[in-house]
Amino acid sequence: MVERYLGVKQVAERLGITAGGLLNLKLPDPDAYIGRTRGWKEETIDAWNAARPGRGAGGGRPRKHSD
């Protein structure tokens, strides 16, 4: 059986973002390298994406309190 891996472009498509948008993300360690090209299994990306914090995580700028 042949193992299938996602490249950067396919990871971006799976996440619904542009390949350039991946530059802002810390991707998990690749499951394979072919030369210098990284490859991930679908299940690796799906598990990593499910564990990522949601939008707005980390707090951001504190809100002004209206007292």
PDB file of N, CA, C, O and CB in Angstrom:
ATOM      1  N   MET A   1       0.837  -1.190   0.000  1.00  0.00           N
ATOM      2  CA  MET A   1       0.000   0.000   0.000  1.00  0.00           C
ATOM      3  C   MET A   1       0.876   1.245   0.000  1.00  0.00           C
ATOM      4  O   MET A   1       1.871   1.314   0.722  1.00  0.00           O
ATOM      5  CB  MET A   1      -0.949   0.003   1.215  1.00  0.00           C
ATOM      6  N   VAL A   2       0.508   2.209  -0.796  1.00  0.00           N
ATOM      7  CA  VAL A   2       1.269   3.446  -0.923  1.00  0.00           C
ATOM      8  C   VAL A   2       0.792   4.451   0.121  1.00  0.00           C
ATOM      9  O   VAL A   2      -0.406   4.702   0.250  1.00  0.00           O
ATOM     10  CB  VAL A   2       1.132   4.032  -2.350  1.00  0.00           C
ATOM     11  N   GLU A   3       1.737   5.024   0.866  1.00  0.00           N
ATOM     12  CA  GLU A   3       1.406   6.077   1.833  1.00  0.00           C
ATOM     13  C   GLU A   3       1.207   7.385   1.074  1.00  0.00           C
ATOM     14  O   GLU A   3       1.976   7.698   0.166  1.00  0.00           O
ATOM     15  CB  GLU A   3       2.528   6.228   2.924  1.00  0.00           C
ATOM     16  N   ARG A   4       0.189   8.142   1.438  1.00  0.00           N
ATOM     17  CA  ARG A   4      -0.073   9.441   0.830  1.00  0.00           C
ATOM     18  C   ARG A   4       0.179  10.525   1.860  1.00  0.00           C
ATOM     19  O   ARG A   4      -0.221  10.407   3.018  1.00  0.00           O
ATOM     20  CB  ARG A   4      -1.523   9.525   0.284  1.00  0.00           C
ATOM     21  N   TYR A   5       0.850  11.585   1.423  1.00  0.00           N
ATOM     22  CA  TYR A   5       1.168  12.701   2.298  1.00  0.00           C
ATOM     23  C   TYR A   5       0.683  13.996   1.667  1.00  0.00           C
ATOM     24  O   TYR A   5       0.601  14.117   0.444  1.00  0.00           O
ATOM     25  CB  TYR A   5       2.683  12.764   2.581  1.00  0.00           C
ATOM     26  N   LEU A   6       0.363  14.959   2.518  1.00  0.00           N
ATOM     27  CA  LEU A   6      -0.036  16.286   2.054  1.00  0.00           C
ATOM     28  C   LEU A   6       1.186  17.191   2.048  1.00  0.00           C
ATOM     29  O   LEU A   6       1.970  17.204   2.997  1.00  0.00           O
ATOM     30  CB  LEU A   6      -1.163  16.882   2.950  1.00  0.00           C
ATOM     31  N   GLY A   7       1.337  17.946   0.965  1.00  0.00           N
ATOM     32  CA  GLY A   7       2.362  18.971   0.923  1.00  0.00           C
ATOM     33  C   GLY A   7       1.785  20.267   1.500  1.00  0.00           C
ATOM     34  O   GLY A   7       0.630  20.302   1.923  1.00  0.00           O
ATOM     35  N   VAL A   8       2.578  21.307   1.515  1.00  0.00           N
ATOM     36  CA  VAL A   8       2.149  22.587   2.087  1.00  0.00           C
ATOM     37  C   VAL A   8       0.885  23.096   1.401  1.00  0.00           C
ATOM     38  O   VAL A   8      -0.036  23.563   2.072  1.00  0.00           O
ATOM     39  CB  VAL A   8       3.269  23.632   1.967  1.00  0.00           C
ATOM     40  N   LYS A   9       0.830  23.013   0.091  1.00  0.00           N
ATOM     41  CA  LYS A   9      -0.340  23.494  -0.641  1.00  0.00           C
ATOM     42  C   LYS A   9      -1.594  22.717  -0.250  1.00  0.00           C
ATOM     43  O   LYS A   9      -2.657  23.309  -0.062  1.00  0.00           O
ATOM     44  CB  LYS A   9      -0.105  23.385  -2.150  1.00  0.00           C
ATOM     45  N   GLN A  10      -1.475  21.401  -0.128  1.00  0.00           N
ATOM     46  CA  GLN A  10      -2.627  20.578   0.234  1.00  0.00           C
ATOM     47  C   GLN A  10      -3.050  20.811   1.691  1.00  0.00           C
ATOM     48  O   GLN A  10      -4.239  20.757   2.005  1.00  0.00           O
ATOM     49  CB  GLN A  10      -2.304  19.095   0.010  1.00  0.00           C
ATOM     50  N   VAL A  11      -2.083  21.069   2.580  1.00  0.00           N
ATOM     51  CA  VAL A  11      -2.420  21.389   3.970  1.00  0.00           C
ATOM     52  C   VAL A  11      -3.224  22.680   4.007  1.00  0.00           C
ATOM     53  O   VAL A  11      -4.238  22.762   4.701  1.00  0.00           O
ATOM     54  CB  VAL A  11      -1.137  21.517   4.843  1.00  0.00           C
ATOM     55  N   ALA A  12      -2.782  23.683   3.269  1.00  0.00           N
ATOM     56  CA  ALA A  12      -3.495  24.965   3.227  1.00  0.00           C
ATOM     57  C   ALA A  12      -4.918  24.764   2.705  1.00  0.00           C
ATOM     58  O   ALA A  12      -5.868  25.303   3.273  1.00  0.00           O
ATOM     59  CB  ALA A  12      -2.735  25.983   2.340  1.00  0.00           C
ATOM     60  N   GLU A  13      -5.069  23.999   1.634  1.00  0.00           N
ATOM     61  CA  GLU A  13      -6.399  23.734   1.087  1.00  0.00           C
ATOM     62  C   GLU A  13      -7.278  23.024   2.109  1.00  0.00           C
ATOM     63  O   GLU A  13      -8.459  23.344   2.240  1.00  0.00           O
ATOM     64  CB  GLU A  13      -6.295  22.895  -0.190  1.00  0.00           C
ATOM     65  N   ARG A  14      -6.712  22.065   2.831  1.00  0.00           N
ATOM     66  CA  ARG A  14      -7.475  21.317   3.832  1.00  0.00           C
ATOM     67  C   ARG A  14      -7.944  22.223   4.968  1.00  0.00           C
ATOM     68  O   ARG A  14      -9.029  22.028   5.516  1.00  0.00           O
ATOM     69  CB  ARG A  14      -6.631  20.171   4.393  1.00  0.00           C
ATOM     70  N   LEU A  15      -7.113  23.225   5.322  1.00  0.00           N
ATOM     71  CA  LEU A  15      -7.453  24.155   6.399  1.00  0.00           C
ATOM     72  C   LEU A  15      -8.298  25.327   5.907  1.00  0.00           C
ATOM     73  O   LEU A  15      -8.821  26.100   6.710  1.00  0.00           O
ATOM     74  CB  LEU A  15      -6.186  24.678   7.051  1.00  0.00           C
ATOM     75  N   GLY A  16      -8.432  25.456   4.592  1.00  0.00           N
ATOM     76  CA  GLY A  16      -9.230  26.542   4.030  1.00  0.00           C
ATOM     77  C   GLY A  16      -8.541  27.889   4.065  1.00  0.00           C
ATOM     78  O   GLY A  16      -9.201  28.924   4.158  1.00  0.00           O
ATOM     79  N   ILE A  17      -7.204  27.886   3.992  1.00  0.00           N
ATOM     80  CA  ILE A  17      -6.447  29.128   3.966  1.00  0.00           C
ATOM     81  C   ILE A  17      -5.471  29.091   2.796  1.00  0.00           C
ATOM     82  O   ILE A  17      -5.322  28.067   2.129  1.00  0.00           O
ATOM     83  CB  ILE A  17      -5.697  29.352   5.307  1.00  0.00           C
ATOM     84  N   THR A  18      -4.812  30.213   2.559  1.00  0.00           N
ATOM     85  CA  THR A  18      -3.819  30.257   1.488  1.00  0.00           C
ATOM     86  C   THR A  18      -2.511  29.645   1.977  1.00  0.00           C
ATOM     87  O   THR A  18      -2.273  29.543   3.180  1.00  0.00           O
ATOM     88  CB  THR A  18      -3.591  31.712   1.003  1.00  0.00           C
ATOM     89  N   ALA A  19      -1.678  29.243   1.041  1.00  0.00           N
ATOM     90  CA  ALA A  19      -0.372  28.700   1.408  1.00  0.00           C
ATOM     91  C   ALA A  19       0.435  29.750   2.164  1.00  0.00           C
ATOM     92  O   ALA A  19       1.187  29.407   3.076  1.00  0.00           O
ATOM     93  CB  ALA A  19       0.397  28.226   0.154  1.00  0.00           C
ATOM     94  N   GLY A  20       0.294  31.008   1.804  1.00  0.00           N
ATOM     95  CA  GLY A  20       0.973  32.090   2.519  1.00  0.00           C
ATOM     96  C   GLY A  20       0.483  32.219   3.949  1.00  0.00           C
ATOM     97  O   GLY A  20       1.241  32.608   4.838  1.00  0.00           O
ATOM     98  N   GLY A  21      -0.785  31.891   4.174  1.00  0.00           N
ATOM     99  CA  GLY A  21      -1.341  31.939   5.521  1.00  0.00           C
ATOM    100  C   GLY A  21      -0.700  30.927   6.459  1.00  0.00           C
ATOM    101  O   GLY A  21      -0.729  31.107   7.676  1.00  0.00           O
ATOM    102  N   LEU A  22      -0.127  29.871   5.909  1.00  0.00           N
ATOM    103  CA  LEU A  22       0.538  28.874   6.736  1.00  0.00           C
ATOM    104  C   LEU A  22       1.801  29.426   7.379  1.00  0.00           C
ATOM    105  O   LEU A  22       2.271  28.891   8.383  1.00  0.00           O
ATOM    106  CB  LEU A  22       0.872  27.649   5.910  1.00  0.00           C
ATOM    107  N   LEU A  23       2.353  30.491   6.808  1.00  0.00           N
ATOM    108  CA  LEU A  23       3.575  31.068   7.363  1.00  0.00           C
ATOM    109  C   LEU A  23       3.357  31.562   8.781  1.00  0.00           C
ATOM    110  O   LEU A  23       4.304  31.623   9.565  1.00  0.00           O
ATOM    111  CB  LEU A  23       4.069  32.209   6.486  1.00  0.00           C
ATOM    112  N   ASN A  24       2.112  31.918   9.127  1.00  0.00           N
ATOM    113  CA  ASN A  24       1.794  32.422  10.460  1.00  0.00           C
ATOM    114  C   ASN A  24       1.494  31.305  11.453  1.00  0.00           C
ATOM    115  O   ASN A  24       1.268  31.576  12.632  1.00  0.00           O
ATOM    116  CB  ASN A  24       0.616  33.362  10.386  1.00  0.00           C
ATOM    117  N   LEU A  25       1.487  30.065  11.000  1.00  0.00           N
ATOM    118  CA  LEU A  25       1.128  28.939  11.856  1.00  0.00           C
ATOM    119  C   LEU A  25       2.340  28.069  12.147  1.00  0.00           C
ATOM    120  O   LEU A  25       3.227  27.921  11.306  1.00  0.00           O
ATOM    121  CB  LEU A  25       0.026  28.103  11.207  1.00  0.00           C
ATOM    122  N   LYS A  26       2.373  27.497  13.338  1.00  0.00           N
ATOM    123  CA  LYS A  26       3.409  26.535  13.706  1.00  0.00           C
ATOM    124  C   LYS A  26       2.845  25.153  13.425  1.00  0.00           C
ATOM    125  O   LYS A  26       2.121  24.586  14.243  1.00  0.00           O
ATOM    126  CB  LYS A  26       3.849  26.686  15.218  1.00  0.00           C
ATOM    127  N   LEU A  27       3.186  24.619  12.260  1.00  0.00           N
ATOM    128  CA  LEU A  27       2.689  23.299  11.857  1.00  0.00           C
ATOM    129  C   LEU A  27       3.349  22.201  12.689  1.00  0.00           C
ATOM    130  O   LEU A  27       4.446  22.391  13.216  1.00  0.00           O
ATOM    131  CB  LEU A  27       2.949  23.058  10.353  1.00  0.00           C
ATOM    132  N   PRO A  28       2.686  21.062  12.806  1.00  0.00           N
ATOM    133  CA  PRO A  28       3.323  19.953  13.530  1.00  0.00           C
ATOM    134  C   PRO A  28       4.528  19.445  12.746  1.00  0.00           C
ATOM    135  O   PRO A  28       4.694  19.749  11.565  1.00  0.00           O
ATOM    136  CB  PRO A  28       2.312  18.797  13.774  1.00  0.00           C
ATOM    137  N   ASP A  29       5.358  18.673  13.421  1.00  0.00           N
ATOM    138  CA  ASP A  29       6.494  18.067  12.733  1.00  0.00           C
ATOM    139  C   ASP A  29       5.978  17.204  11.585  1.00  0.00           C
ATOM    140  O   ASP A  29       4.979  16.501  11.735  1.00  0.00           O
ATOM    141  CB  ASP A  29       7.358  17.223  13.716  1.00  0.00           C
ATOM    142  N   PRO A  30       6.656  17.255  10.439  1.00  0.00           N
ATOM    143  CA  PRO A  30       6.200  16.447   9.301  1.00  0.00           C
ATOM    144  C   PRO A  30       6.325  14.956   9.587  1.00  0.00           C
ATOM    145  O   PRO A  30       7.165  14.523  10.376  1.00  0.00           O
ATOM    146  CB  PRO A  30       6.996  16.800   8.045  1.00  0.00           C
ATOM    147  N   ASP A  31       5.472  14.190   8.930  1.00  0.00           N
ATOM    148  CA  ASP A  31       5.526  12.734   9.034  1.00  0.00           C
ATOM    149  C   ASP A  31       6.591  12.153   8.110  1.00  0.00           C
ATOM    150  O   ASP A  31       7.062  11.035   8.321  1.00  0.00           O
ATOM    151  CB  ASP A  31       4.162  12.128   8.707  1.00  0.00           C
ATOM    152  N   ALA A  32       6.966  12.916   7.088  1.00  0.00           N
ATOM    153  CA  ALA A  32       7.950  12.416   6.128  1.00  0.00           C
ATOM    154  C   ALA A  32       8.647  13.591   5.455  1.00  0.00           C
ATOM    155  O   ALA A  32       8.115  14.698   5.382  1.00  0.00           O
ATOM    156  CB  ALA A  32       7.278  11.501   5.070  1.00  0.00           C
ATOM    157  N   TYR A  33       9.832  13.323   4.976  1.00  0.00           N
ATOM    158  CA  TYR A  33      10.573  14.257   4.122  1.00  0.00           C
ATOM    159  C   TYR A  33      10.905  13.534   2.831  1.00  0.00           C
ATOM    160  O   TYR A  33      11.298  12.368   2.839  1.00  0.00           O
ATOM    161  CB  TYR A  33      11.875  14.786   4.827  1.00  0.00           C
ATOM    162  N   ILE A  34      10.743  14.235   1.730  1.00  0.00           N
ATOM    163  CA  ILE A  34      11.222  13.754   0.447  1.00  0.00           C
ATOM    164  C   ILE A  34      12.182  14.832  -0.018  1.00  0.00           C
ATOM    165  O   ILE A  34      11.766  15.883  -0.504  1.00  0.00           O
ATOM    166  CB  ILE A  34      10.040  13.487  -0.601  1.00  0.00           C
ATOM    167  N   GLY A  35      13.463  14.564   0.134  1.00  0.00           N
ATOM    168  CA  GLY A  35      14.447  15.620  -0.061  1.00  0.00           C
ATOM    169  C   GLY A  35      14.224  16.653   1.045  1.00  0.00           C
ATOM    170  O   GLY A  35      14.266  16.325   2.230  1.00  0.00           O
ATOM    171  N   ARG A  36      13.988  17.891   0.648  1.00  0.00           N
ATOM    172  CA  ARG A  36      13.707  18.947   1.630  1.00  0.00           C
ATOM    173  C   ARG A  36      12.220  19.249   1.741  1.00  0.00           C
ATOM    174  O   ARG A  36      11.815  20.133   2.497  1.00  0.00           O
ATOM    175  CB  ARG A  36      14.455  20.216   1.262  1.00  0.00           C
ATOM    176  N   THR A  37      11.410  18.518   0.991  1.00  0.00           N
ATOM    177  CA  THR A  37       9.965  18.732   0.981  1.00  0.00           C
ATOM    178  C   THR A  37       9.314  17.992   2.146  1.00  0.00           C
ATOM    179  O   THR A  37       9.546  16.800   2.349  1.00  0.00           O
ATOM    180  CB  THR A  37       9.356  18.269  -0.357  1.00  0.00           C
ATOM    181  N   ARG A  38       8.491  18.722   2.912  1.00  0.00           N
ATOM    182  CA  ARG A  38       7.803  18.136   4.057  1.00  0.00           C
ATOM    183  C   ARG A  38       6.478  17.515   3.631  1.00  0.00           C
ATOM    184  O   ARG A  38       5.838  17.976   2.686  1.00  0.00           O
ATOM    185  CB  ARG A  38       7.568  19.194   5.142  1.00  0.00           C
ATOM    186  N   GLY A  39       6.076  16.464   4.340  1.00  0.00           N
ATOM    187  CA  GLY A  39       4.800  15.815   4.067  1.00  0.00           C
ATOM    188  C   GLY A  39       4.116  15.414   5.359  1.00  0.00           C
ATOM    189  O   GLY A  39       4.765  14.960   6.302  1.00  0.00           O
ATOM    190  N   TRP A  40       2.793  15.586   5.398  1.00  0.00           N
ATOM    191  CA  TRP A  40       1.997  15.244   6.576  1.00  0.00           C
ATOM    192  C   TRP A  40       0.890  14.286   6.182  1.00  0.00           C
ATOM    193  O   TRP A  40       0.349  14.372   5.080  1.00  0.00           O
ATOM    194  CB  TRP A  40       1.407  16.511   7.233  1.00  0.00           C
ATOM    195  N   LYS A  41       0.554  13.376   7.077  1.00  0.00           N
ATOM    196  CA  LYS A  41      -0.613  12.523   6.885  1.00  0.00           C
ATOM    197  C   LYS A  41      -1.853  13.358   7.199  1.00  0.00           C
ATOM    198  O   LYS A  41      -1.800  14.282   8.011  1.00  0.00           O
ATOM    199  CB  LYS A  41      -0.542  11.235   7.791  1.00  0.00           C
ATOM    200  N   GLU A  42      -2.962  13.026   6.554  1.00  0.00           N
ATOM    201  CA  GLU A  42      -4.208  13.755   6.791  1.00  0.00           C
ATOM    202  C   GLU A  42      -4.580  13.734   8.262  1.00  0.00           C
ATOM    203  O   GLU A  42      -5.006  14.747   8.816  1.00  0.00           O
ATOM    204  CB  GLU A  42      -5.342  13.165   5.956  1.00  0.00           C
ATOM    205  N   GLU A  43      -4.419  12.569   8.900  1.00  0.00           N
ATOM    206  CA  GLU A  43      -4.801  12.464  10.307  1.00  0.00           C
ATOM    207  C   GLU A  43      -3.923  13.321  11.218  1.00  0.00           C
ATOM    208  O   GLU A  43      -4.386  13.790  12.257  1.00  0.00           O
ATOM    209  CB  GLU A  43      -4.734  11.017  10.752  1.00  0.00           C
ATOM    210  N   THR A  44      -2.667  13.529  10.840  1.00  0.00           N
ATOM    211  CA  THR A  44      -1.779  14.394  11.624  1.00  0.00           C
ATOM    212  C   THR A  44      -2.284  15.832  11.582  1.00  0.00           C
ATOM    213  O   THR A  44      -2.363  16.496  12.616  1.00  0.00           O
ATOM    214  CB  THR A  44      -0.325  14.317  11.094  1.00  0.00           C
ATOM    215  N   ILE A  45      -2.624  16.312  10.385  1.00  0.00           N
ATOM    216  CA  ILE A  45      -3.111  17.684  10.231  1.00  0.00           C
ATOM    217  C   ILE A  45      -4.472  17.840  10.902  1.00  0.00           C
ATOM    218  O   ILE A  45      -4.715  18.852  11.560  1.00  0.00           O
ATOM    219  CB  ILE A  45      -3.201  18.065   8.737  1.00  0.00           C
ATOM    220  N   ASP A  46      -5.362  16.866  10.751  1.00  0.00           N
ATOM    221  CA  ASP A  46      -6.685  16.955  11.359  1.00  0.00           C
ATOM    222  C   ASP A  46      -6.601  17.008  12.879  1.00  0.00           C
ATOM    223  O   ASP A  46      -7.299  17.805  13.506  1.00  0.00           O
ATOM    224  CB  ASP A  46      -7.542  15.775  10.927  1.00  0.00           C
ATOM    225  N   ALA A  47      -5.752  16.165  13.486  1.00  0.00           N
ATOM    226  CA  ALA A  47      -5.599  16.155  14.943  1.00  0.00           C
ATOM    227  C   ALA A  47      -4.985  17.459  15.426  1.00  0.00           C
ATOM    228  O   ALA A  47      -5.424  18.018  16.431  1.00  0.00           O
ATOM    229  CB  ALA A  47      -4.734  14.964  15.391  1.00  0.00           C
ATOM    230  N   TRP A  48      -3.970  17.951  14.715  1.00  0.00           N
ATOM    231  CA  TRP A  48      -3.319  19.210  15.076  1.00  0.00           C
ATOM    232  C   TRP A  48      -4.314  20.357  14.983  1.00  0.00           C
ATOM    233  O   TRP A  48      -4.369  21.201  15.878  1.00  0.00           O
ATOM    234  CB  TRP A  48      -2.101  19.479  14.166  1.00  0.00           C
ATOM    235  N   ASN A  49      -5.099  20.400  13.914  1.00  0.00           N
ATOM    236  CA  ASN A  49      -6.064  21.483  13.715  1.00  0.00           C
ATOM    237  C   ASN A  49      -7.155  21.451  14.788  1.00  0.00           C
ATOM    238  O   ASN A  49      -7.592  22.503  15.255  1.00  0.00           O
ATOM    239  CB  ASN A  49      -6.696  21.385  12.315  1.00  0.00           C
ATOM    240  N   ALA A  50      -7.593  20.266  15.178  1.00  0.00           N
ATOM    241  CA  ALA A  50      -8.634  20.138  16.205  1.00  0.00           C
ATOM    242  C   ALA A  50      -8.135  20.607  17.571  1.00  0.00           C
ATOM    243  O   ALA A  50      -8.929  21.055  18.398  1.00  0.00           O
ATOM    244  CB  ALA A  50      -9.114  18.685  16.298  1.00  0.00           C
ATOM    245  N   ALA A  51      -6.827  20.509  17.815  1.00  0.00           N
ATOM    246  CA  ALA A  51      -6.255  20.883  19.111  1.00  0.00           C
ATOM    247  C   ALA A  51      -5.830  22.346  19.173  1.00  0.00           C
ATOM    248  O   ALA A  51      -5.447  22.835  20.236  1.00  0.00           O
ATOM    249  CB  ALA A  51      -5.068  20.004  19.420  1.00  0.00           C
ATOM    250  N   ARG A  52      -5.894  23.047  18.045  1.00  0.00           N
ATOM    251  CA  ARG A  52      -5.483  24.456  18.044  1.00  0.00           C
ATOM    252  C   ARG A  52      -6.485  25.297  18.827  1.00  0.00           C
ATOM    253  O   ARG A  52      -7.680  25.004  18.826  1.00  0.00           O
ATOM    254  CB  ARG A  52      -5.353  24.989  16.596  1.00  0.00           C
ATOM    255  N   PRO A  53      -5.993  26.356  19.505  1.00  0.00           N
ATOM    256  CA  PRO A  53      -6.936  27.237  20.198  1.00  0.00           C
ATOM    257  C   PRO A  53      -7.832  27.962  19.198  1.00  0.00           C
ATOM    258  O   PRO A  53      -7.433  28.215  18.062  1.00  0.00           O
ATOM    259  CB  PRO A  53      -6.181  28.257  21.069  1.00  0.00           C
ATOM    260  N   GLY A  54      -9.022  28.285  19.624  1.00  0.00           N
ATOM    261  CA  GLY A  54      -9.972  28.966  18.742  1.00  0.00           C
ATOM    262  C   GLY A  54      -9.621  30.423  18.511  1.00  0.00           C
ATOM    263  O   GLY A  54      -8.666  30.949  19.083  1.00  0.00           O
ATOM    264  N   ARG A  55     -10.395  31.052  17.680  1.00  0.00           N
ATOM    265  CA  ARG A  55     -10.192  32.459  17.359  1.00  0.00           C
ATOM    266  C   ARG A  55     -10.301  33.293  18.633  1.00  0.00           C
ATOM    267  O   ARG A  55     -11.206  33.092  19.442  1.00  0.00           O
ATOM    268  CB  ARG A  55     -11.220  32.937  16.300  1.00  0.00           C
ATOM    269  N   GLY A  56      -9.371  34.225  18.801  1.00  0.00           N
ATOM    270  CA  GLY A  56      -9.378  35.099  19.963  1.00  0.00           C
ATOM    271  C   GLY A  56      -8.666  34.521  21.171  1.00  0.00           C
ATOM    272  O   GLY A  56      -8.629  35.164  22.220  1.00  0.00           O
ATOM    273  N   ALA A  57      -8.103  33.330  21.057  1.00  0.00           N
ATOM    274  CA  ALA A  57      -7.373  32.755  22.181  1.00  0.00           C
ATOM    275  C   ALA A  57      -6.118  33.570  22.441  1.00  0.00           C
ATOM    276  O   ALA A  57      -5.508  34.097  21.511  1.00  0.00           O
ATOM    277  CB  ALA A  57      -7.017  31.275  21.912  1.00  0.00           C
ATOM    278  N   GLY A  58      -5.746  33.667  23.666  1.00  0.00           N
ATOM    279  CA  GLY A  58      -4.538  34.407  24.006  1.00  0.00           C
ATOM    280  C   GLY A  58      -4.842  35.779  24.572  1.00  0.00           C
ATOM    281  O   GLY A  58      -3.927  36.475  25.014  1.00  0.00           O
ATOM    282  N   GLY A  59      -6.083  36.181  24.571  1.00  0.00           N
ATOM    283  CA  GLY A  59      -6.458  37.422  25.238  1.00  0.00           C
ATOM    284  C   GLY A  59      -6.453  38.641  24.355  1.00  0.00           C
ATOM    285  O   GLY A  59      -7.465  39.337  24.267  1.00  0.00           O
ATOM    286  N   GLY A  60      -5.347  38.922  23.698  1.00  0.00           N
ATOM    287  CA  GLY A  60      -5.278  40.139  22.907  1.00  0.00           C
ATOM    288  C   GLY A  60      -5.189  41.368  23.777  1.00  0.00           C
ATOM    289  O   GLY A  60      -4.758  41.293  24.928  1.00  0.00           O
ATOM    290  N   ARG A  61      -5.593  42.498  23.235  1.00  0.00           N
ATOM    291  CA  ARG A  61      -5.529  43.767  23.949  1.00  0.00           C
ATOM    292  C   ARG A  61      -6.627  43.822  25.020  1.00  0.00           C
ATOM    293  O   ARG A  61      -7.777  43.472  24.753  1.00  0.00           O
ATOM    294  CB  ARG A  61      -5.669  44.956  22.960  1.00  0.00           C
ATOM    295  N   PRO A  62      -6.266  44.263  26.233  1.00  0.00           N
ATOM    296  CA  PRO A  62      -7.298  44.361  27.281  1.00  0.00           C
ATOM    297  C   PRO A  62      -8.365  45.379  26.918  1.00  0.00           C
ATOM    298  O   PRO A  62      -8.076  46.409  26.309  1.00  0.00           O
ATOM    299  CB  PRO A  62      -6.664  44.735  28.624  1.00  0.00           C
ATOM    300  N   ARG A  63      -9.593  45.083  27.295  1.00  0.00           N
ATOM    301  CA  ARG A  63     -10.702  45.997  27.033  1.00  0.00           C
ATOM    302  C   ARG A  63     -10.756  47.074  28.104  1.00  0.00           C
ATOM    303  O   ARG A  63     -10.405  46.844  29.261  1.00  0.00           O
ATOM    304  CB  ARG A  63     -12.037  45.233  26.971  1.00  0.00           C
ATOM    305  N   LYS A  64     -11.202  48.249  27.694  1.00  0.00           N
ATOM    306  CA  LYS A  64     -11.415  49.328  28.668  1.00  0.00           C
ATOM    307  C   LYS A  64     -12.699  49.039  29.427  1.00  0.00           C
ATOM    308  O   LYS A  64     -13.717  48.686  28.831  1.00  0.00           O
ATOM    309  CB  LYS A  64     -11.482  50.733  27.968  1.00  0.00           C
ATOM    310  N   HIS A  65     -12.645  49.189  30.728  1.00  0.00           N
ATOM    311  CA  HIS A  65     -13.826  48.965  31.561  1.00  0.00           C
ATOM    312  C   HIS A  65     -14.584  50.268  31.716  1.00  0.00           C
ATOM    313  O   HIS A  65     -13.986  51.298  32.027  1.00  0.00           O
ATOM    314  CB  HIS A  65     -13.433  48.394  32.947  1.00  0.00           C
ATOM    315  N   SER A  66     -15.876  50.241  31.508  1.00  0.00           N
ATOM    316  CA  SER A  66     -16.683  51.440  31.715  1.00  0.00           C
ATOM    317  C   SER A  66     -17.257  51.387  33.115  1.00  0.00           C
ATOM    318  O   SER A  66     -18.248  50.703  33.370  1.00  0.00           O
ATOM    319  CB  SER A  66     -17.816  51.560  30.651  1.00  0.00           C
ATOM    320  N   ASP A  67     -16.626  52.115  34.016  1.00  0.00           N
ATOM    321  CA  ASP A  67     -17.071  52.124  35.419  1.00  0.00           C
ATOM    322  C   ASP A  67     -18.018  53.254  35.692  1.00  0.00           C
ATOM    323  O   ASP A  67     -18.487  53.407  36.820  1.00  0.00           O
ATOM    324  CB  ASP A  67     -15.889  52.222  36.357  1.00  0.00           C
TER     325      ASP A  67
END
